[in-house]
Amino acid sequence: MSSLAHKFKGSGFDTPEEKREYKEPDKRLQEAFERWLNHKQDIRNKAQLYDVANKYLEGIEATIEDAHALLLKYQDHSIAGLRTHFDSPSIKDAGFFASAIYNKQPEKRIVFDIDLSLWDLGYCLEQGKTLIALRNTGQGLGRGARGTIINYGDTKWEAGSGSEGLCVSYGSSQGEFGRHCYGVSVNMSERYALQMIPGTAGYLLDFAKTEKDTDWGELAENALRYEDPKSPYQDIKPFEIRNFTIEHMLTHKEKKIPELWEYLMRLKQTLEQGRDPKKAFEMVDSFGPEPAKTIKATIDDIFKRHGYEI
């Protein structure tokens, strides 16, 4: 079996191996996955899908490479329509199963390079782990993750939803990016203008320069947006409290926080290094063991020093 899937060695960042050969997935792992596929037809709860996957994986030593080989073997089961994926043996929900394997392994660096639309890949990714999605994925990438999610492909709705970690998108993402996040979700992509909605205790940072409209009337409370001086949005009215674009910190005296602007520009410069996937792990490591907490704490401290309640 051959594919474009690969993983990097834990000791460093090596060049991806294109079209590497995979061994047939372990029979016990296949049997566990098939039992999970059949069981999941009776499940409607995302957390339960993940918990049941862990149950079927008990006593099985599966590697990240095994997880990707398994997905490739069963990829033809992904043909079921979106409205029937719960009621059929479709692998659209197999992101939960793969995530259970990710979290059982000591491997900290995970690269997903399969063009397969799986829902909730990286679900509840453990703190200290980093998942890089190089190709297209489905809805809910990194949902509930405490680790770091880096997207370079085309992901669907609710990427980074409910996450406590750092979620960065250099690729494209559809609406509700970072919904209800508790960590830090960052858009670096100019390919799509993202709709960021209310309901987050973390920070949503948009460093993209785009001419496409976004529904900023639905902006999350803690959203900060970079504005290029030539941006068509530079005359937009300021939002209340922290509902304002980064540009407003320069143009409105009551919003002017030079210290925050300087930090965000340093942050943007660091994140720009991650546009090259080969430098992504190095970029993440530069923030220390808990990137989201480091970034969030720095922004919180700046706001506090300027009289804002956090």
Rosetta blueprint (number, residue, H / E / L):
1 M L
2 S E
3 S L
4 L L
5 A L
6 H L
7 K L
8 F L
9 K L
10 G L
11 S L
12 G L
13 F L
14 D L
15 T L
16 P L
17 E L
18 E L
19 K L
20 R L
21 E E
22 Y L
23 K L
24 E L
25 P L
26 D L
27 K H
28 R H
29 L H
30 Q H
31 E H
32 A H
33 F H
34 E H
35 R H
36 W H
37 L H
38 N H
39 H H
40 K H
41 Q H
42 D H
43 I L
44 R L
45 N L
46 K H
47 A H
48 Q H
49 L H
50 Y H
51 D H
52 V H
53 A H
54 N H
55 K H
56 Y H
57 L L
58 E L
59 G L
60 I L
61 E L
62 A L
63 T L
64 I H
65 E H
66 D H
67 A H
68 H H
69 A H
70 L H
71 L H
72 L H
73 K H
74 Y L
75 Q H
76 D H
77 H H
78 S H
79 I H
80 A L
81 G L
82 L H
83 R H
84 T H
85 H L
86 F L
87 D L
88 S L
89 P L
90 S L
91 I L
92 K L
93 D L
94 A H
95 G H
96 F H
97 F H
98 A H
99 S H
100 A H
101 I H
102 Y H
103 N H
104 K H
105 Q L
106 P L
107 E L
108 K L
109 R E
110 I E
111 V E
112 F E
113 D L
114 I L
115 D L
116 L L
117 S L
118 L L
119 W L
120 D L
121 L L
122 G L
123 Y L
124 C L
125 L L
126 E L
127 Q L
128 G L
129 K L
130 T E
131 L E
132 I E
133 A E
134 L L
135 R L
136 N L
137 T L
138 G L
139 Q L
140 G L
141 L L
142 G L
143 R L
144 G L
145 A L
146 R L
147 G L
148 T E
149 I E
150 I E
151 N E
152 Y L
153 G L
154 D E
155 T E
156 K L
157 W L
158 E L
159 A L
160 G L
161 S L
162 G L
163 S L
164 E L
165 G L
166 L E
167 C E
168 V E
169 S E
170 Y L
171 G L
172 S E
173 S E
174 Q L
175 G L
176 E L
177 F L
178 G L
179 R L
180 H L
181 C L
182 Y L
183 G L
184 V E
185 S E
186 V E
187 N E
188 M L
189 S L
190 E L
191 R L
192 Y L
193 A L
194 L L
195 Q L
196 M L
197 I L
198 P L
199 G L
200 T L
201 A L
202 G L
203 Y E
204 L E
205 L E
206 D E
207 F L
208 A L
209 K L
210 T L
211 E L
212 K L
213 D L
214 T L
215 D L
216 W H
217 G H
218 E H
219 L L
220 A L
221 E L
222 N L
223 A E
224 L E
225 R E
226 Y L
227 E L
228 D L
229 P L
230 K L
231 S L
232 P L
233 Y L
234 Q L
235 D L
236 I L
237 K L
238 P L
239 F L
240 E L
241 I L
242 R L
243 N L
244 F L
245 T L
246 I L
247 E L
248 H H
249 M H
250 L H
251 T H
252 H L
253 K H
254 E H
255 K H
256 K L
257 I L
258 P H
259 E H
260 L H
261 W H
262 E H
263 Y H
264 L H
265 M H
266 R H
267 L H
268 K H
269 Q H
270 T H
271 L H
272 E H
273 Q H
274 G H
275 R H
276 D L
277 P H
278 K H
279 K H
280 A H
281 F H
282 E H
283 M H
284 V H
285 D H
286 S L
287 F L
288 G L
289 P L
290 E L
291 P H
292 A H
293 K H
294 T H
295 I H
296 K H
297 A H
298 T H
299 I H
300 D H
301 D H
302 I H
303 F H
304 K H
305 R H
306 H L
307 G L
308 Y L
309 E L
310 I L
